[in-house]
Amino acid sequence: MSEKGLASLAQSVRDHDGSGQHPLWAAMGGVLGIVETVVPGFVFIAIYALYSDAWVAIAVSVGVSALFTLYRIIRRQSVTSALVGFAGVALSAAFAIWSNRPEDNFALGLMTNLVYAVVFATSLLFRRPLVGVIVNLLRSDDKQWYLNRHHFRVYVGVTLMWVALFTLRLAVEYPLYLSGNVGALAVAKLVLGLPLYAPVLALSWLIVRSLYREKTEQNPQKIS
C-alpha cells in the first residue's frame, strides 16, 4: 500500500476533499497516474516478447518512465509521484545492470513487498494494526481506538488484507525470480500490481468509511 494510498484512505473516510475527484481515484493518481504505473510494464512485456532481450526491454521501460516525468515537468504539473515512479524504475534497472542479471530488475519490487508484509504483520503482533494506526493518526481521532473491540477487529481485518496482498505478490513472483523467468515475472508484476492494488484499496476505504460513519452516528455531536 503506497503512502499516498494510506493518506487518501485516512483523510477521506468522512467526506470528499471538495476537489470533485473521488479520493480513491486521487490515490491512484488519476488517469495519468494509472497510465504512468501500467504503461512501462506493458512496454517491457511487449519489447521482451518481440526481441527476447531483457536489456532492451529494461532500457525502453526506463525511457518511457522518463518521458512521463518530462511531460509533467513541461505541463508544470506535480512531479512528485512521477519522480518517485521514475526513481523506482531507474533504480531497479541499476540493480540489474550492476549484477548483470536481468531478473534483478524486479528485485527492488520484491524487497519492497517483503518490507511492507513484515511491517503490516508485525503491527498485528503488537496489537496495533497499521491501518488503524495511520487512519486515526492522520484524522486525529481517539488515540485509544484500539480499546474498542469492534474497531480493533475491523482494523485487524483490513490490515490482514494488505498482508495477504503483499504475501501473494511474493509467493507468485519470488519463484519466478529464482528461476530467472523474466517474461513471466514481468507479467506477474503487472497483473499483481494496480489490478490487485485498486480493489484492495477500494474495499479498505469502504470498510473504514463505514466504520467512521458508524462512529459519528453514535456520537452525533462530533459531526462537523
Salt bridges, closest charged atoms under 4 A:
GLU36 OE2 - ARG72 NE 2.63
GLU103 OE2 - ARG101 NH2 2.92
ASP104 OD1 - ARG101 NH1 2.99
ASP141 OD2 - LYS215 NZ 3.44
GLU214 OE2 - HIS150 NE2 3.35
